[in-house]
Amino acid sequence: MHSEDQVRLAVPARPEFLGLVRVTAAGLASRLGFTFDQVEDLRLAIDEICFGMTGSTGRDGMLEVHFLLGPEGLTVKGEGRFPVPSPVHLSELSEVILDALVDGHSLVDGAAGPNFTLVKRLQTGGNDPGRTKAAESTP
């Protein structure tokens, strides 16, 4: 693996296609050496953040997801390409779940459309010492 490989995936922004994002994240995390529990945490986090982007019924348009593989872990960035703008948000419960599952996360309405970031670092034993939101932990 190179210092930072990248995988890109574009799927319709509907629930029946979000499984492809979860499977891709799980496969890449496994390849990086994440434990089974870490892979499952990432899969659940993908569900939460994608639900924040698309809602439970989905929406018209596409979800473009970029997986950045590095020696320290995996960063997942998603961009919504929706013809009709509407705000995206995470519920309070989703925020708590994401705080527990990943090392950083954000979901925002950007100028070019909604986007998200998830950060999952490789842990080399021991518990996870404090997690922060992606906006606080990434430049």
N, CA, C and O of each residue as an XYZ file, in Angstrom:
556
protein
N       0.838     -1.166      0.000
C       0.000      0.000      0.000
C       0.889      1.237      0.000
O       1.903      1.287      0.697
N       0.502      2.226     -0.783
C       1.230      3.487     -0.833
C       0.884      4.327      0.390
O      -0.014      3.980      1.157
N       1.597      5.430      0.567
C       1.416      6.230      1.770
C      -0.041      6.637      1.993
O      -0.505      6.659      3.134
N      -0.764      6.958      0.928
C      -2.184      7.231      1.087
C      -2.911      6.870     -0.202
O      -2.980      7.671     -1.134
N      -3.451      5.659     -0.243
C      -4.252      5.219     -1.370
C      -5.661      5.769     -1.215
O      -6.093      6.105     -0.112
N      -6.377      5.857     -2.344
C      -7.728      6.387     -2.319
C      -8.646      5.502     -3.159
O      -8.282      5.054     -4.245
N      -9.837      5.265     -2.632
C     -10.868      4.526     -3.346
C     -12.085      5.430     -3.416
O     -12.458      6.055     -2.423
N     -12.708      5.502     -4.591
C     -13.899      6.349     -4.767
C     -15.076      5.480     -5.161
O     -14.939      4.503     -5.898
N     -16.237      5.861     -4.652
C     -17.465      5.128     -4.899
C     -18.598      6.133     -5.041
O     -18.707      7.060     -4.238
N     -19.438      5.961     -6.046
C     -20.617      6.810     -6.220
C     -21.834      5.898     -6.301
O     -21.877      4.971     -7.110
N     -22.823      6.172     -5.452
C     -24.041      5.356     -5.408
C     -25.260      6.272     -5.370
O     -25.172      7.409     -4.906
N     -26.401      5.775     -5.859
C     -27.631      6.552     -5.678
C     -27.883      6.763     -4.183
O     -27.588      5.885     -3.372
N     -28.419      7.908     -3.827
C     -28.622      8.283     -2.418
C     -29.907      7.668     -1.863
O     -30.785      8.367     -1.357
N     -29.990      6.346     -1.974
C     -31.150      5.608     -1.473
C     -30.666      4.458     -0.588
O     -29.586      3.913     -0.810
N     -31.465      4.093      0.412
C     -31.039      3.094      1.398
C     -30.562      1.767      0.794
O     -29.629      1.152      1.311
N     -31.191      1.331     -0.282
C     -30.821      0.029     -0.844
C     -29.413      0.012     -1.448
O     -28.871     -1.062     -1.707
N     -28.818      1.178     -1.673
C     -27.467      1.240     -2.226
C     -26.404      1.555     -1.178
O     -25.210      1.432     -1.452
N     -26.827      1.957      0.014
C     -25.857      2.328      1.045
C     -25.076      1.128      1.581
O     -24.006      1.290      2.168
N     -25.614     -0.068      1.378
C     -24.879     -1.279      1.756
C     -23.543     -1.376      1.029
O     -22.576     -1.904      1.579
N     -23.482     -0.874     -0.194
C     -22.222     -0.876     -0.939
C     -21.165     -0.025     -0.246
O     -19.982     -0.366     -0.259
N     -21.588      1.077      0.356
C     -20.658      1.941      1.086
C     -20.154      1.214      2.335
O     -18.963      1.247      2.643
N     -21.073      0.559      3.049
C     -20.680     -0.201      4.256
C     -19.720     -1.332      3.918
O     -18.709     -1.514      4.597
N     -20.027     -2.090      2.876
C     -19.179     -3.228      2.492
C     -17.799     -2.741      2.061
O     -16.787     -3.350      2.408
N     -17.759     -1.660      1.316
C     -16.469     -1.113      0.880
C     -15.651     -0.651      2.077
O     -14.458     -0.940      2.163
N     -16.281      0.062      2.998
C     -15.576      0.525      4.199
C     -15.040     -0.664      4.999
O     -13.898     -0.640      5.460
N     -15.857     -1.694      5.162
C     -15.438     -2.872      5.933
C     -14.261     -3.577      5.260
O     -13.307     -3.972      5.931
N     -14.324     -3.733      3.955
C     -13.230     -4.396      3.233
C     -11.933     -3.627      3.333
O     -10.874     -4.215      3.552
N     -12.004     -2.333      3.176
C     -10.799     -1.512      3.248
C     -10.232     -1.474      4.664
O      -9.016     -1.539      4.850
N     -11.107     -1.369      5.661
C     -10.644     -1.363      7.052
C      -9.968     -2.688      7.400
O      -8.944     -2.708      8.083
N     -10.535     -3.776      6.934
C      -9.917     -5.096      7.176
C      -8.538     -5.154      6.535
O      -7.587     -5.661      7.132
N      -8.437     -4.638      5.328
C      -7.155     -4.630      4.618
C      -6.097     -3.814      5.369
O      -4.909     -4.134      5.321
N      -6.534     -2.766      6.058
C      -5.609     -1.928      6.827
C      -5.191     -2.562      8.154
O      -4.245     -2.103      8.794
N      -5.899     -3.620      8.566
C      -5.543     -4.283      9.814
C      -6.419     -3.944     10.997
O      -6.054     -4.230     12.137
N      -7.576     -3.336     10.749
C      -8.505     -3.072     11.842
C      -9.017     -4.389     12.413
O      -9.128     -5.383     11.697
N      -9.325     -4.388     13.701
C      -9.899     -5.571     14.337
C     -11.351     -5.738     13.883
O     -11.933     -4.831     13.287
N     -11.920     -6.892     14.169
C     -13.321     -7.143     13.833
C     -14.221     -6.082     14.466
O     -15.106     -5.543     13.802
N     -14.000     -5.783     15.741
C     -14.824     -4.782     16.438
C     -14.673     -3.401     15.818
O     -15.658     -2.671     15.699
N     -13.462     -3.028     15.421
C     -13.242     -1.732     14.785
C     -13.948     -1.654     13.430
O     -14.494     -0.612     13.067
N     -13.933     -2.753     12.692
C     -14.630     -2.804     11.397
C     -16.130     -2.639     11.614
O     -16.788     -1.903     10.879
N     -16.669     -3.314     12.612
C     -18.100     -3.196     12.902
C     -18.462     -1.778     13.351
O     -19.514     -1.258     12.979
N     -17.591     -1.153     14.152
C     -17.815      0.234     14.551
C     -17.894      1.137     13.317
O     -18.760      2.007     13.226
N     -16.988      0.918     12.381
C     -16.971      1.729     11.171
C     -18.226      1.502     10.338
O     -18.788      2.456      9.801
N     -18.665      0.279     10.225
C     -19.887     -0.014      9.465
C     -21.099      0.707     10.076
O     -21.909      1.292      9.358
N     -21.209      0.656     11.387
C     -22.315      1.354     12.052
C     -22.213      2.869     11.869
O     -23.222      3.547     11.673
N     -20.995      3.389     11.935
C     -20.793      4.824     11.752
C     -21.190      5.254     10.336
O     -21.782      6.318     10.151
N     -20.869      4.438      9.353
C     -21.257      4.725      7.966
C     -22.779      4.805      7.877
O     -23.313      5.709      7.235
N     -23.478      3.870      8.512
C     -24.946      3.906      8.516
C     -25.461      5.218      9.097
O     -26.333      5.855      8.507
N     -24.934      5.627     10.241
C     -25.403      6.837     10.912
C     -25.174      8.083     10.063
O     -26.074      8.908      9.903
N     -23.968      8.215      9.520
C     -23.646      9.438      8.779
C     -24.393      9.476      7.444
O     -24.822     10.544      7.008
N     -24.550      8.323      6.795
C     -25.301      8.289      5.531
C     -26.779      8.580      5.775
O     -27.423      9.237      4.956
N     -27.317      8.102      6.880
C     -28.702      8.412      7.234
C     -28.869      9.921      7.413
O     -29.887     10.488      7.014
N     -27.871     10.569      8.012
C     -27.901     12.017      8.163
C     -27.899     12.736      6.820
O     -28.478     13.815      6.694
N     -27.252     12.147      5.817
C     -27.203     12.749      4.478
C     -28.477     12.498      3.682
O     -28.972     13.395      3.000
N     -29.005     11.292      3.768
C     -30.084     10.891      2.854
C     -31.446     10.749      3.515
O     -32.465     10.728      2.824
N     -31.482     10.653      4.839
C     -32.736     10.375      5.525
C     -33.099      8.906      5.368
O     -32.407      8.162      4.674
N     -34.165      8.495      6.002
C     -34.531      7.070      6.010
C     -35.091      6.583      4.676
O     -35.051      5.387      4.391
N     -35.610      7.493      3.860
C     -36.202      7.083      2.583
C     -35.299      7.378      1.395
O     -35.626      7.012      0.266
N     -34.180      8.028      1.629
C     -33.288      8.391      0.540
C     -33.722      9.689     -0.107
O     -34.699     10.314      0.306
N     -32.985     10.081     -1.123
C     -33.317     11.291     -1.861
C     -32.804     11.180     -3.283
O     -31.962     10.333     -3.582
N     -33.302     12.026     -4.150
C     -32.824     12.048     -5.524
C     -31.380     12.510     -5.534
O     -30.987     13.378     -4.755
N     -30.603     11.929     -6.412
C     -29.216     12.343     -6.549
C     -28.256     11.230     -6.186
O     -28.644     10.073     -6.027
N     -27.008     11.601     -6.062
C     -25.925     10.641     -5.825
C     -25.165     10.991     -4.550
O     -25.125     12.142     -4.115
N     -24.575      9.973     -3.980
C     -23.675     10.115     -2.849
C     -22.307      9.650     -3.321
O     -22.129      8.485     -3.676
N     -21.344     10.561     -3.323
C     -19.978     10.229     -3.713
C     -19.146     10.068     -2.449
O     -19.107     10.959     -1.600
N     -18.479      8.917     -2.334
C     -17.723      8.609     -1.127
C     -16.270      8.346     -1.501
O     -15.982      7.599     -2.436
N     -15.363      8.968     -0.762
C     -13.932      8.829     -0.977
C     -13.326      8.208      0.275
O     -13.486      8.735      1.376
N     -12.639      7.101      0.105
C     -11.970      6.414      1.207
C     -10.484      6.688      1.074
O      -9.875      6.332      0.065
N      -9.896      7.318      2.081
C      -8.474      7.624      2.088
C      -7.785      6.675      3.055
O      -8.010      6.724      4.265
N      -6.941      5.807      2.501
C      -6.258      4.798      3.301
C      -4.854      5.268      3.608
O      -4.079      5.558      2.697
N      -4.525      5.345      4.870
C      -3.196      5.772      5.271
C      -2.632      4.869      6.344
O      -3.339      4.003      6.860
N      -1.395      5.052      6.682
C      -0.761      4.211      7.696
C      -1.380      4.372      9.080
O      -1.248      3.484      9.923
N      -2.053      5.492      9.321
C      -2.646      5.732     10.638
C      -4.104      5.324     10.715
O      -4.682      5.299     11.802
N      -4.720      4.998      9.561
C      -6.120      4.599      9.583
C      -6.851      4.961      8.312
O      -6.262      5.052      7.235
N      -8.146      5.166      8.458
C      -9.031      5.380      7.322
C      -9.844      6.659      7.530
O     -10.427      6.876      8.592
N      -9.871      7.494      6.499
C     -10.726      8.675      6.489
C     -11.746      8.477      5.384
O     -11.392      8.128      4.258
N     -13.007      8.699      5.708
C     -14.086      8.555      4.739
C     -14.722      9.926      4.558
O     -15.164     10.549      5.523
N     -14.765     10.389      3.309
C     -15.377     11.683      2.993
C     -16.507     11.436      2.013
O     -16.340     10.712      1.032
N     -17.647     12.032      2.275
C     -18.794     11.880      1.398
C     -19.344     13.218      0.965
O     -19.331     14.190      1.720
N     -19.828     13.254     -0.269
C     -20.421     14.472     -0.808
C     -21.767     14.129     -1.417
O     -21.880     13.178     -2.191
N     -22.779     14.892     -1.072
C     -24.095     14.707     -1.656
C     -24.245     15.534     -2.911
O     -23.985     16.738     -2.905
N     -24.662     14.896     -3.981
C     -24.950     15.581     -5.248
C     -26.448     15.482     -5.472
O     -26.931     14.586     -6.164
N     -27.179     16.424     -4.871
C     -28.636     16.379     -4.876
C     -29.195     17.541     -5.689
O     -28.763     18.679     -5.502
N     -30.152     17.282     -6.592
C     -30.711     18.360     -7.410
C     -31.543     19.361     -6.601
O     -31.625     20.534     -6.966
N     -32.147     18.912     -5.527
C     -32.957     19.797     -4.685
C     -32.259     19.928     -3.332
O     -32.168     18.957     -2.581
N     -31.768     21.125     -3.024
C     -31.082     21.283     -1.737
C     -32.052     21.148     -0.567
O     -33.178     21.643     -0.611
N     -31.599     20.485      0.456
C     -32.325     20.444      1.723
C     -31.296     20.208      2.814
O     -30.289     19.537      2.588
N     -31.542     20.752      3.984
C     -30.530     20.666      5.045
C     -30.278     19.225      5.483
O     -31.171     18.378      5.466
N     -29.047     18.983      5.870
C     -28.672     17.683      6.434
C     -28.368     17.898      7.902
O     -27.944     18.982      8.303
N     -28.583     16.867      8.704
C     -28.287     16.991     10.129
C     -28.196     15.612     10.764
O     -28.675     14.615     10.222
N     -27.573     15.594     11.917
C     -27.504     14.392     12.739
C     -28.369     14.614     13.970
O     -28.362     15.692     14.563
N     -29.102     13.594     14.340
C     -29.860     13.679     15.577
C     -28.882     13.672     16.752
O     -27.707     13.338     16.602
N     -29.385     14.041     17.898
C     -28.550     14.022     19.101
C     -28.049     12.604     19.373
O     -26.897     12.409     19.762
N     -28.921     11.618     19.165
C     -28.526     10.221     19.363
C     -27.441      9.818     18.371
O     -26.481      9.146     18.747
N     -27.581     10.222     17.111
C     -26.558      9.900     16.109
C     -25.207     10.503     16.489
O     -24.169      9.867     16.306
N     -25.218     11.722     17.017
C     -23.969     12.359     17.468
C     -23.293     11.525     18.555
O     -22.081     11.313     18.523
N     -24.090     11.056     19.516
C     -23.554     10.237     20.612
C     -22.986      8.919     20.066
O     -21.906      8.484     20.466
N     -23.726      8.303     19.158
C     -23.274      7.038     18.569
C     -21.967      7.241     17.815
O     -21.028      6.463     17.987
N     -21.896      8.271     16.987
C     -20.674      8.526     16.219
C     -19.496      8.858     17.124
O     -18.373      8.424     16.866
N     -19.744      9.627     18.183
C     -18.669      9.927     19.139
C     -18.085      8.644     19.723
O     -16.886      8.570     19.990
N     -18.931      7.637     19.921
C     -18.486      6.379     20.517
C     -17.804      5.453     19.502
O     -17.008      4.598     19.890
N     -18.102      5.612     18.222
C     -17.640      4.648     17.217
C     -16.393      5.060     16.445
O     -15.594      4.208     16.057
N     -16.219      6.364     16.220
C     -15.102      6.819     15.389
C     -14.307      7.897     16.116
O     -14.735      8.436     17.137
N     -13.150      8.189     15.563
C     -12.253      9.157     16.194
C     -12.561     10.593     15.810
O     -12.114     11.519     16.486
N     -13.303     10.794     14.757
C     -13.693     12.128     14.334
C     -14.830     12.042     13.338
O     -14.927     11.081     12.575
N     -15.693     13.051     13.345
C     -16.800     13.066     12.385
C     -17.343     14.474     12.237
O     -17.275     15.284     13.161
N     -17.881     14.750     11.064
C     -18.601     15.998     10.827
C     -19.596     15.778      9.698
O     -19.380     14.945      8.818
N     -20.682     16.528      9.733
C     -21.697     16.541      8.681
C     -22.142     17.986      8.545
O     -22.687     18.562      9.486
N     -21.910     18.579      7.369
C     -22.214     19.991      7.170
C     -22.850     20.229      5.810
O     -22.682     19.450      4.872
N     -23.583     21.326      5.736
C     -24.092     21.814      4.460
C     -23.025     22.732      3.883
O     -22.873     23.869      4.328
N     -22.288     22.242      2.896
C     -21.239     23.052      2.287
C     -21.776     23.875      1.134
O     -22.919     23.692      0.713
N     -20.952     24.785      0.620
C     -21.345     25.640     -0.499
C     -21.684     24.811     -1.737
O     -22.576     25.181     -2.500
N     -20.985     23.702     -1.943
C     -21.224     22.846     -3.108
C     -22.199     21.714     -2.788
O     -22.419     20.837     -3.624
N     -22.778     21.722     -1.606
C     -23.697     20.664     -1.202
C     -23.256     20.054      0.110
O     -22.185     20.377      0.624
N     -24.082     19.168      0.656
C     -23.740     18.569      1.946
C     -22.534     17.630      1.829
O     -22.311     16.998      0.796
N     -21.772     17.560      2.915
C     -20.636     16.639      2.925
C     -20.388     16.150      4.341
O     -20.794     16.776      5.320
N     -19.707     15.007      4.419
C     -19.362     14.449      5.722
C     -17.934     13.950      5.717
O     -17.336     13.714      4.667
N     -17.404     13.797      6.920
C     -16.096     13.203      7.139
C     -16.185     12.279      8.340
O     -16.761     12.631      9.369
N     -15.606     11.089      8.196
C     -15.430     10.149      9.312
C     -13.950      9.806      9.386
O     -13.309      9.611      8.353
N     -13.409      9.730     10.573
C     -12.021      9.336     10.769
C     -11.996      8.159     11.733
O     -12.549      8.226     12.831
N     -11.348      7.085     11.308
C     -11.161      5.910     12.172
C      -9.678      5.577     12.146
O      -9.130      5.188     11.114
N      -9.039      5.737     13.297
C      -7.607      5.458     13.394
C      -7.366      4.016     13.813
O      -8.159      3.414     14.537
N      -6.256      3.486     13.340
C      -5.828      2.162     13.785
C      -5.433      2.256     15.249
O      -4.654      3.129     15.631
N      -5.958      1.372     16.057
C      -5.611      1.335     17.476
C      -4.662      0.166     17.692
O      -4.901     -0.935     17.198
N      -3.607      0.402     18.418
C      -2.605     -0.643     18.644
C      -2.662     -1.151     20.066
O      -1.641     -1.238     20.748
N      -3.859     -1.488     20.509
C      -4.018     -2.029     21.857
C      -4.506     -0.968     22.815
O      -4.307      0.227     22.600
N      -5.144     -1.419     23.871
C      -5.674     -0.491     24.858
C      -6.958      0.138     24.374
O      -7.409     -0.111     23.256
N      -7.534      0.947     25.221
C      -8.770      1.622     24.867
C      -8.489      2.885     24.087
O      -7.355      3.362     24.028
N      -9.517      3.408     23.502
C      -9.447      4.605     22.694
C      -9.389      5.828     23.602
O     -10.373      6.121     24.280
N      -8.268      6.556     23.640
C      -8.159      7.693     24.547
C      -8.810      8.949     23.991
O      -8.147      9.758     23.342
N     -10.078      9.115     24.234
C     -10.762     10.344     23.827
C     -10.912     10.510     22.335
O      -9.951     10.346     21.583
N     -12.098     10.830     21.911
C     -12.370     11.045     20.504
C     -12.863     12.466     20.323
O     -13.501     13.029     21.213
N     -12.570     13.037     19.185
C     -13.015     14.393     18.905
C     -13.727     14.423     17.575
O     -13.592     13.503     16.767
N     -14.470     15.458     17.349
C     -15.126     15.617     16.060
C     -14.092     15.915     15.002
O     -13.058     16.520     15.286
N     -14.370     15.491     13.773
C     -13.414     15.675     12.668
C     -13.062     17.137     12.480
O     -11.916     17.463     12.170
N     -14.016     18.011     12.660
C     -13.741     19.435     12.463
C     -12.679     19.915     13.446
O     -11.928     20.841     13.139
N     -12.608     19.304     14.613
C     -11.627     19.706     15.618
C     -10.303     18.997     15.421
O      -9.258     19.504     15.830
N     -10.338     17.800     14.783
C      -9.114     17.000     14.709
C      -8.472     16.983     13.339
O      -7.391     16.417     13.179
N      -9.108     17.589     12.340
C      -8.499     17.640     11.016
C      -8.360     19.084     10.591
O      -9.215     19.913     10.900
N      -7.275     19.391      9.876
C      -7.059     20.791      9.477
C      -8.052     21.240      8.441
O      -8.007     22.388      8.000
